[in-house]
Amino acid sequence: MAGQIPAGAQQQMEIKQFKDFLSSYNKLTGECFTACINDFTDRKLSDTETTCTVKCMDKFLKMTQRVSQRFQEFQMQQNEGLVAAQSKALR
């Protein structure tokens, strides 16, 4: 069973991923609520508030996706550099 992650480690990884998701969700809702919700006299969102929250969420999600993409690109470059350095050291 080489290459498989032990059950305990898998569970810990899933818990960490869920915590990361909740953290991002809480940040998103907090930021967009603060930026967009201004009128507390009505239970319904105004059209302006609704539009603002949709734009805010879209911007946040696009930013998160772009940061993840750049991080992956950076990791790939780092890995390529390590492989090149190791192959150079073995010569």
N, C-alpha and C positions, 0 to 999 in steps of 0.2 A: 504494500500500500504506500509505496514511495510517492512523494509529491502531494499527498493529501494533508490537509490541515487537521490537527487533532480537534475533537469535538469541543473541548473547553476553549481552545483558542478561537475556533469559529464563532462560538457563542459570544465571546468577548468582543470580537471584531464587529459582529452584528449589533451588539449593544452600543459600541462606540459610534457606528454609522447612524444608528437611530438617534443618539444624543446629538450628533452633529446636525442631523436633519432638523430636530426640534430646535436647536440653537438658531439655525438659519431661519426657520419659520417664525420664531419669536422675534428675531431681529427685523425680518420683513414686515410683520404685522405692526410692530412698535414704530418703526420708521414711517411706514405709510399712514398709520393712524395719526401720528403727530403732525405729519406734513399735510394731511388732507381733511381731517375731520375737525370742523370748527363750530358747527351749530349743534348744540345739545338741547335745543328747545323742541325738536321733533324726533320721533322714533325712527323715521325713515331717512335714508341718505338723500341729500339733494342730488340733482343731476351733476352739478359741479363736483361734489364730493365723490360720486361714483366714477366719473371720468378721471379724476385725480388718482383715485386708488388703483384703477385699472392701469393707468400709465405708470404709476409708481411700482406696482408689482412687475409689470413688463420690463421696466428699466432695471430693477433689482435682479430679476431672473436672467436677463441678458448679461448683466455685469458678472454675475456668479458663473454663468456658463463660460464667458470669455476668460475670466481668471482661471478657471479649471483647465481650460484649453491651453493657456499659456504655461501653467504649471506642468502639465503633461509634456509640452514641448521642451521645457527646461529640463525635466527629468530625463527625457530621451537623450538630450544633448549631454547631460552629465553621465549617463550610462555609456554612451558611445565614447566619451572621453576616458572613462575608466577602463573600458575594454581595450581601447587603443594603448593606454599606458601599460596595461597588464601584458598585452602581446609584445610591446616594445621591451618590457623588462624580461620577458622569457627568451628573447633572442640572444 
